[in-house]
Amino acid sequence: MSRRFAAQSALGYDARIVNLVPGYAELHEISAALLAARLPERARVLVVGAGTGTETLALAQANAGWELVGVDPSADMLAVARRRGAAAGLPNASFHEGYVADLPDAGGFGAAGFGAGGFDAAVSLLVMHFVAGDDAKATYLGEIAGRLRVGAPLLLCDLMEHDEDDLDVIAEYACARGVGTEALAGIRQRLQADFHPLSEEQLRELGEVAGFALPRPYFRGVAFVANELQRRSD
Ligand SMILES: C[S@@+](CC[C@H](N)C(=O)[O-])C[C@H]1O[C@@H](n2cnc3c(N)ncnc32)[C@H](O)[C@@H]1O
């Protein structure tokens, strides 16, 4: 795991991310609305790259009948998530350190546990763009698909293929929210070096290989694009 989501970086994440991702709060709100429209009163939702717990805890709070399972390889991000979860007192949210493949097959309060077909939906917000290479991304999507029941939605948002103009807009957005010029130069450099964006065509192909039907866009903040994918039958 890189140091990107470690220690001080994890502690400052919540204050920082809203300035760096245009429409961050709206992305989370619209993703929650989409899930509410798709899922029944009792459902199990897998949150991949749960980070500091923002979507996991908001969904658990708004839907007492849902079980939220967050997974993330960063112990420091999860420490923040667990502290927030304990303060909110939400018995229907839990956090697991590691990757999707590390989740136990049994567990949770549903009969199918965390294993194949165990989840009614999955959410991956601002995570897969850190996974480098098509093969690794196909594995990432395939592991999520393997945990979902047929027909279940995956809400996936990443920095997608973009140009210099998009980076200018993202930088201006951050600047307008008070991010200083020195920090901005670093952010721009990291957007180019640390992120591995896909084109829409590549996402369609990788989703297909992993077992998902055509992605359907539901939100966009400059080059951060959210798609709903549906788990196909094999
Ligand atoms: C930018 S944060 C997003 C956190 C949260 N989803 C949000 O919207 O605020 C990315 C998170 O993905 C996690 N991550 C990176 N690679 C991952 C992977 N392969 N599987 C699961 N989580 C991963 C990182 O540790 C980090 O906590």
The ligand as a Tripos MOL2 file, in Angstrom:
@<TRIPOS>MOLECULE
LIG
   27    29     1     0     0
SMALL
NO_CHARGES

@<TRIPOS>ATOM
      1 C1         -9.6140    8.5360   -2.7420 C.3       1 LIG1
      2 S1         -9.9510    7.3400   -1.4960 S.3       1 LIG1
      3 C2        -11.7130    7.1720   -1.6790 C.3       1 LIG1
      4 C3        -12.3800    6.8860   -0.3550 C.3       1 LIG1
      5 C4        -13.9100    6.9500   -0.4150 C.3       1 LIG1
      6 N1        -14.4390    5.9720   -1.3300 N.3       1 LIG1
      7 C5        -14.3860    8.3330   -0.7760 C.2       1 LIG1
      8 O1        -15.1580    8.4760   -1.7440 O.co2     1 LIG1
      9 O2        -14.0140    9.2710   -0.0780 O.co2     1 LIG1
     10 C6         -9.3510    5.8400   -2.2120 C.3       1 LIG1
     11 C7         -9.3350    4.6710   -1.2260 C.3       1 LIG1
     12 O3         -9.1710    3.4610   -1.9760 O.3       1 LIG1
     13 C8         -8.3130    2.5950   -1.2490 C.3       1 LIG1
     14 N2         -7.7880    1.6180   -2.2170 N.ar      1 LIG1
     15 C9         -6.7470    1.7700   -3.0790 C.ar      1 LIG1
     16 N3         -6.6080    0.6590   -3.8310 N.ar      1 LIG1
     17 C10        -7.5990   -0.2060   -3.4490 C.ar      1 LIG1
     18 C11        -8.0070   -1.5140   -3.8680 C.ar      1 LIG1
     19 N4         -7.3690   -2.1760   -4.8340 N.pl3     1 LIG1
     20 N5         -9.0670   -2.0920   -3.2560 N.ar      1 LIG1
     21 C12        -9.7340   -1.4360   -2.2910 C.ar      1 LIG1
     22 N6         -9.4010   -0.1920   -1.8560 N.ar      1 LIG1
     23 C13        -8.3490    0.4110   -2.4270 C.ar      1 LIG1
     24 C14        -7.3020    3.5140   -0.6000 C.3       1 LIG1
     25 O4         -6.6740    2.9240    0.5080 O.3       1 LIG1
     26 C15        -8.1860    4.7100   -0.2210 C.3       1 LIG1
     27 O5         -8.6970    4.5890    1.0830 O.3       1 LIG1
@<TRIPOS>BOND
     1     1     2 1
     2     2     3 1
     3     2    10 1
     4     3     4 1
     5     4     5 1
     6     5     6 1
     7     5     7 1
     8     7     8 2
     9     7     9 1
    10    10    11 1
    11    11    12 1
    12    11    26 1
    13    12    13 1
    14    13    14 1
    15    13    24 1
    16    14    15 ar
    17    14    23 ar
    18    15    16 ar
    19    16    17 ar
    20    17    18 ar
    21    17    23 ar
    22    18    19 1
    23    18    20 ar
    24    20    21 ar
    25    21    22 ar
    26    22    23 ar
    27    24    25 1
    28    24    26 1
    29    26    27 1
@<TRIPOS>SUBSTRUCTURE
     1 LIG1         1 GROUP 0 **** ****
